Amino acid sequence: MSPCLRQEVVPAEPELVPVGRQPYRDAMARLGAAVNVVTTDGPGGRHGFTASAVCSVTDDPPTLLVCLNRGSSASAIVHANRVLCVNTLAAGQQELSDRFGGRVPPAERFEAGKWQPGVTGAPVLLGALASFDCRIARFVEVGTHDVLFCEVVGLGDEGAREGLMYFLRGYHALRGASSD
Ligand SMILES: Cc1cc2nc3c(=O)[nH]c(=O)nc-3n(C[C@H](O)[C@H](O)[C@H](O)COP(=O)(O)O)c2cc1C
């Protein structure tokens, strides 16, 4: 057979059905995450919100990311201040999570908990599992959210041993196995 008569079988492209928002949210509920109260202060004023969408990017320079809904009341204030502190909650601090998660108006959120300014001026929560005081290096828009790339300029750790996880839409205490 001459080469020009050979029939090529081209595999059909699989048809990708878009994943809906609710099935995506249901699947993400299975991805357990630490719970953080993210705070800010500066020219835009003081504010705070609960966030589980926080993770490390690199340790050189020490950088983490936070995903922030642009529709939230914190968005414009975080943009104005360009600093934030990620306060990772310890077991037993779920009341603070609900408070900063929208149950209490922004002006009243700091009435619970003990706070002191970090090196950036953002409020650091005393008794948190860990705190990461940051300068925001970059904002990247993705859909409804901004991804905030934050350079860590201060750390806090008072030795708490039990963390707080959000998993399957509920809070769970997580005990550390080792001594450090
Ligand atoms: C457990 C938990 C995790 C959350 N994670 C995020 C998050 O990663 N990013 C975000 O923008 N909002 C997150 N939220 C929602 C915000 O905390 C909430 O929208 C905000 O505090 C509402 O503030 P506002 O009423 O002042 O706009 C989370 C809420 C809870 C309870």
PDBQT file of the ligand as one rigid body, heavy atoms in Angstrom, charges set to zero:
ROOT
HETATM    1  C1  LIG A 201     -13.517  27.303  58.759  1.00  0.00    +0.000 C 
HETATM    2  C2  LIG A 201     -13.624  28.483  57.828  1.00  0.00    +0.000 A 
HETATM    3  C3  LIG A 201     -12.685  28.639  56.825  1.00  0.00    +0.000 A 
HETATM    4  C4  LIG A 201     -12.741  29.741  55.944  1.00  0.00    +0.000 A 
HETATM    5  N1  LIG A 201     -11.775  29.889  54.999  1.00  0.00    +0.000 NA
HETATM    6  C5  LIG A 201     -11.783  30.997  54.206  1.00  0.00    +0.000 A 
HETATM    7  C6  LIG A 201     -10.708  31.237  53.310  1.00  0.00    +0.000 A 
HETATM    8  O1  LIG A 201      -9.747  30.462  53.219  1.00  0.00    +0.000 OA
HETATM    9  N2  LIG A 201     -10.755  32.376  52.552  1.00  0.00    +0.000 N 
HETATM   10  C7  LIG A 201     -11.795  33.277  52.634  1.00  0.00    +0.000 A 
HETATM   11  O2  LIG A 201     -11.787  34.278  51.923  1.00  0.00    +0.000 OA
HETATM   12  N3  LIG A 201     -12.816  33.063  53.491  1.00  0.00    +0.000 NA
HETATM   13  C8  LIG A 201     -12.829  31.967  54.292  1.00  0.00    +0.000 A 
HETATM   14  N4  LIG A 201     -13.820  31.760  55.186  1.00  0.00    +0.000 N 
HETATM   15  C9  LIG A 201     -14.933  32.723  55.224  1.00  0.00    +0.000 C 
HETATM   16  C10 LIG A 201     -14.525  34.031  55.884  1.00  0.00    +0.000 C 
HETATM   17  O3  LIG A 201     -13.969  33.863  57.164  1.00  0.00    +0.000 OA
HETATM   18  C11 LIG A 201     -15.802  34.871  55.954  1.00  0.00    +0.000 C 
HETATM   19  O4  LIG A 201     -16.300  35.012  54.658  1.00  0.00    +0.000 OA
HETATM   20  C12 LIG A 201     -15.561  36.225  56.438  1.00  0.00    +0.000 C 
HETATM   21  O5  LIG A 201     -15.070  36.248  57.742  1.00  0.00    +0.000 OA
HETATM   22  C13 LIG A 201     -16.876  36.966  56.388  1.00  0.00    +0.000 C 
HETATM   23  O6  LIG A 201     -16.549  38.242  56.629  1.00  0.00    +0.000 OA
HETATM   24  P1  LIG A 201     -17.476  39.464  56.226  1.00  0.00    +0.000 P 
HETATM   25  O7  LIG A 201     -18.863  39.084  56.690  1.00  0.00    +0.000 OA
HETATM   26  O8  LIG A 201     -16.898  40.538  57.035  1.00  0.00    +0.000 OA
HETATM   27  O9  LIG A 201     -17.360  39.672  54.756  1.00  0.00    +0.000 OA
HETATM   28  C14 LIG A 201     -13.794  30.693  56.070  1.00  0.00    +0.000 A 
HETATM   29  C15 LIG A 201     -14.742  30.535  57.107  1.00  0.00    +0.000 A 
HETATM   30  C16 LIG A 201     -14.646  29.460  57.976  1.00  0.00    +0.000 A 
HETATM   31  C17 LIG A 201     -15.665  29.337  59.097  1.00  0.00    +0.000 C 
ENDROOT
TORSDOF 0
